[in-house]
Amino acid sequence: MNSLLSFILVLGVLIFVHEFGHFLFAKIFGVRVLKFSLGFGNKLIGRKWGDTEYLISAFPLGGYVKMFGEQQGEEVSEEDKTISFSHKPVWQRFGIVFGGPLFNLLFAVLLFFAIFSIAGLPEPVDNTLVGQVSPGSAAEKAGLQINDVILSIDGQETTSWIQVSEMIKNSGGQEVELVINRDGTRMKIKAVPVMEKIKNLFGEDVGERYLLGITRSDEVDYRAVGIVESAKAAFIQTWNLIYLTIMGIVKIVQRVIPATELGGPIRIAEIAGQQLEAGWMNLLYFMGLLSVNLGILNLLPIPVLDGGHLVFLSVEAIRRKPLSDRVMEISQKAGIALLGSLMLFVFYNDILRVVQRWMGS
């Protein structure tokens, strides 16, 4: 139930923010908005205020803003051209289309700003607490365990994880003696570091060094900060996530990250439920991460997505005339087919993960 509720909350908010970006820019540029819908398909709830009908529709994985004069071949009278989307200058139509992804990115900044203002800035605790022991590693064979505190290596006191890492790295593969604190008891453990490949965040080999197969604890402290520092950190965090999202897409295309890692609605619901159980701050952070992903993915140059429309508008600005209806129609069909295939694939991945988990339990 937590997964379902948090999924509806997260996705509903992010879709609203995205569509509100389109809606607001359309209003700013004087375009009449006919419909503002959360979801696709049949209308579940609807109410009309002014020129706009506000809807909640049956299929929740998306939303749309329908504007007057945006359909190809739609007849627009001379007096209505001032409120027609297709009769606005290219730069205004570009702004309306770009407004959705832009609002997702700005919303992420707002979420991170709220988190940092309330909870403070997270900073890693620099200690020698073991956070993870890799299965089959030299550390596991030697008897090291999670939550062991490394007090010294070969008689030299260790007070930071950097010291631990450097001493193991410079061991030359010779046996090292670790003095640890395990639940208040001092113990001596001998282990032999092994030369292993180092991988980056995307799983690529970036070198090799001597390792024991342990990683530091992910404990963090929160430092209270003011509004200015919170805002600065929020922009930096959003920018870092934008970079990681773009690089993640590149690595999938390069097949560095396997396509099986892609997740869909079921995976999002699972993670959202886990984050809600961990606390509201975790859920808000996840929402910020997802908002960045949604913003960047919508900017991909695929017809049907905002990025595809932006490409068409850019071409129109260069050519000083729009692409033909035939080209637009073929492009839209190709985009729908591509997105449909992608959705089926991520649903397959989600279901396969659930089945594998069930079979393994």
Buried (B, 14 or more C-beta within 10 A) or exposed (E): EBBEEBBEBBBBBBBBBBBBBBBBBBEEBEBBBBBBBBBBEEEEEEEEEEEBBBBBBEEBEBBBBBBBBBEEEEEBEEEEEEBBBBBBEBEBBBBBBBBBBBBBBBBBBBBBBBBBBEBBBBEEEEBBBBBBBBEEBBBBEBBBBEEBBBBBBEEEEBEEBEBBBEBBEEBEEEEBEBBBBBEEEEBEBEBBBBEBEEEEEBEEEEEEBBBBBBBBBEEEEBEEBEEEBBBBBBEEBBBEBBEBBEBBBEBBEEEBBEEEEBBBBBBBBBBBBBBBEEEEBBBBBBBBBBBBBBBBBBBEBBBBBBBBBBBBBEBBBEEEEBBEEEEBEEBBEBBEEBBEEBEEBBBEBBEEBEEEEEEEE
